[in-house]
Amino acid sequence: MKPKSLTILSLILLLGFSTQAQRVEEKDVLGIWKLIIEIDEELDKEADEAETLLEEVIINAVSGLVSGVMDNIEIYFEFEKRGKVNVTVKAYGEVEEDEGNWYINNRGYLVIEDIDDDDDTFSISADDDEWKLIDGLLVSEEHEDDRNVYMTKVD
């Protein structure tokens, strides 16, 4: 094998491995992250998989409403040392804040514990969902293949 061929093969292997999840470490998580939910893509996929025409029509009708609501909501997670997380939800000019806990499990993935605020205006149910670090994004394991739910670092 020629040296040039070896270099190209090495580059291909390196690029192939760069999209795999890496172990999350505290230093990777610390800071502010914005939650992105690409609801349009998820609803389009659901409509394509609909078993009946009526189901597809209902999903398409609801998608515009849901998309409009999601356009007016921003959710931020500020991960601090020792497993503390501050959550800020901005919706329709209102701002709600609460705090919770996070940890890195034995598989090396981020887990955010359920958060219920004191005055019951919002809650975040994480259901022990694992977040993987892929290409600089925190990607929900449940949405790893389609990457419709992920967090991007703000600071």
C-alpha positions in Angstrom: 0.0 0.0 0.0 1.4 3.4 -0.9 1.9 6.0 1.8 -0.8 8.3 0.1 -3.3 5.4 0.2 -2.5 4.8 3.9 -3.1 8.5 4.7 -6.5 8.5 2.9 -7.5 5.3 4.7 -6.5 6.8 8.1 -8.5 9.9 7.4 -11.6 7.9 6.4 -11.3 5.8 9.6 -10.8 9.0 11.7 -13.9 10.6 10.2 -15.9 7.5 10.7 -15.1 7.4 14.4 -15.6 11.1 15.0 -19.4 10.9 15.0 -19.6 8.2 17.7 -20.6 9.1 21.2 -17.8 9.8 23.6 -17.8 9.6 27.4 -19.1 12.7 29.0 -16.9 14.3 31.6 -17.9 17.1 34.0 -15.7 19.6 32.2 -17.5 18.8 29.0 -20.9 19.6 30.5 -20.2 22.7 32.7 -21.8 25.9 31.3 -25.1 26.9 29.6 -26.7 24.6 27.0 -29.8 25.3 24.9 -32.3 22.5 24.4 -33.3 22.2 20.7 -36.4 20.2 19.8 -36.9 19.9 16.0 -40.6 19.1 16.3 -41.3 19.6 12.6 -39.0 16.8 11.5 -40.4 14.5 14.1 -44.0 15.2 13.1 -43.2 14.8 9.4 -41.8 11.4 10.2 -44.9 10.5 12.2 -47.1 11.6 9.3 -45.1 9.5 6.9 -45.6 6.5 9.1 -49.3 7.0 9.6 -51.3 3.9 9.0 -54.5 5.7 7.8 -55.2 8.8 5.8 -57.2 10.3 8.8 -54.2 9.8 11.1 -51.9 11.6 8.6 -54.4 14.5 8.3 -54.6 14.8 12.1 -50.9 14.8 12.5 -50.4 17.4 9.8 -53.1 19.6 11.3 -51.6 19.5 14.7 -48.0 20.0 13.5 -48.6 23.7 12.6 -50.0 24.4 16.0 -47.3 22.6 17.9 -44.6 24.2 15.8 -46.0 27.6 16.5 -45.9 26.9 20.3 -42.4 25.5 20.1 -41.2 28.6 18.3 -42.0 30.7 21.4 -40.3 28.5 24.0 -36.6 28.4 24.8 -35.1 26.1 27.5 -31.7 26.5 28.9 -29.7 24.2 31.2 -26.8 25.7 33.2 -24.7 22.8 34.5 -22.7 23.6 37.6 -20.1 21.7 39.5 -21.1 19.0 42.0 -24.2 18.0 40.0 -26.3 21.1 40.2 -28.3 22.3 37.2 -30.3 25.5 36.8 -33.1 25.4 34.2 -34.5 28.5 32.6 -37.7 28.3 30.5 -38.6 31.4 28.4 -42.1 31.2 27.0 -44.3 34.0 25.6 -42.4 36.7 27.5 -42.4 34.9 30.8 -39.3 33.4 32.4 -39.4 30.5 34.9 -36.3 29.2 36.7 -35.7 26.2 38.8 -32.8 24.0 39.9 -32.2 20.3 39.9 -29.5 17.7 39.8 -27.4 15.9 37.2 -24.8 13.2 37.1 -22.7 11.1 34.8 -23.7 7.4 35.0 -21.4 4.4 34.8 -21.8 4.2 31.0 -20.4 7.8 30.7 -23.6 9.5 29.8 -25.2 12.6 31.3 -28.4 12.0 33.2 -30.7 14.9 34.4 -32.9 14.0 37.3 -36.6 15.0 37.2 -37.2 18.7 38.0 -40.5 19.9 39.6 -40.6 23.6 40.4 -42.1 24.8 43.7 -45.1 26.6 42.3 -46.0 23.8 39.7 -45.7 26.1 36.7 -43.4 23.6 34.9 -41.7 20.3 35.3 -39.1 18.4 33.4 -39.4 14.6 33.4 -36.2 13.2 32.2 -37.2 9.5 32.7 -33.5 8.7 33.3 -32.9 9.6 29.7 -29.2 9.5 28.8 -27.5 12.3 26.9 -24.5 11.4 24.8 -21.8 13.8 23.6 -21.7 13.5 19.8 -19.9 16.1 17.7 -20.0 18.7 20.4 -23.8 18.3 21.0 -25.5 16.6 23.9 -27.9 14.2 22.1 -30.7 12.4 23.8 -30.2 8.7 23.5 -33.8 8.2 22.6 -33.3 10.6 19.5 -29.7 9.6 18.7 -30.5 8.4 15.2 -32.6 11.3 14.1 -31.0 14.0 16.4 -34.3 15.8 16.7 -33.7 16.5 20.4 -30.3 17.7 21.5 -28.5 20.5 23.4 -26.0 22.9 22.0 -23.5 24.8 24.2 -24.2 28.5 24.4 -21.2 29.7 26.3 
